[in-house]
Amino acid sequence: MNRMRLITIISAILAVLLIVDGAYMVATKYNGGETQALKLPDGWIVIISAGILVVVSIIAFVLSTRPQPSAAAPTSTETTTPAVQSEGEPEVQA
C-alpha cells in the first residue's frame, strides 16, 4: 500500500474520532480549565484540531493520487545518427 494513502487513512480516522470527542465535549459543556491563550472551551479546541487534521488528510489524499514519476529514464547506448554513405560504395542494408 502506498505510504501516503496509509497516512490518509490514519489521519482521517483520527480526525473523525477527534470531531466526535470535541462534539461530545461541547454538548456536555465540559471545561477542564482555561489554559490556552484563546480562552475557548476545550471542546472547540479539539474540533479545531480535528479540522487541521482533516486538511492534512485531504492533502495526503491528493498527493497519493498523483502519478509517481519514474526513477530514471532508460538511456540508450546506441547512437541514432544516420549512416553516411560515401560515393562509390554500395548501400548495405541490415
N, C-alpha and C positions, 0 to 999 in steps of 0.2 A: 504494500500500500504506500502511496505517495506520502512523504513526511508532512507536506503542507496540508494534505487532506486530513491526516490524523490530527494535526493542530486545530483544524477547522472543527472537527467533530468534538474534540475535548473542550474547546473554548465555547462552543455552542451549548453543550450540556451544562458546563459551569455557569454560563450566562442565564440559562433557564432556572437553574437552582437558586442563583442569586436574586433573580426577579421574584421568584416565589417567596423567598425569605424576606426580601425587602417589602413586598406587598403585605405579608403577614405582620411585619413589624409596624408598618404604617397603620394597618387595620386595628391592631391592638393598642396603638399609641404607646409602643414600647420606647422608652427613653432611658438608656443606661447612664446617661450623663453627657453633658455638653463638653466634649473635649476638643472638638475641631474648631477651627477659626471661622467657619461659615455659619455656625450656630443653627445648623439644620438638624432635625431629628435623625436618629441613627438609621431608620428605615429608608429615608431619602438618600442618604449617603450610599447605602447598599444598592439601591436602584440606579444611582448614577454610576457606580462601579460596574454594574451589570450592563449598562448602556455602553460603556467604554469597551467592555469585553465583547459585546455584540459587534461593535465596529471592527475590532481585531479579527473576529471570526469571519466577517464579510470580506475583509482584505485578504485573509488567508485563503478563503474560498476562491476569490478572483485570481489570486496568484497560482492556485493549484490547477485551475482550468486552462491557464495559458499553455501553449505548446512549448515544450522544453527544447532549447537549441541543442544541436548535435555537438558531441565532444570536439570533433575535428573533421574538417572536410577531407575526403580521401585525396591524396596527391598522386599524380601520375609521374612515373619515371621516364616515360617515353616523351619525345618531343613531338609536337604536332605540326612542325614545319613541312611544307610540301617538298617532295623530292624535286631536285633540279636536274633536268636532262641536258647534257652537253650536246653540241652539234655532232652529228655523225654516229652517235651511239644509238643502238636500237632501244626502244622503250620496253622495259621489263615490268610485267605486272605480276603481283604476288597473289 
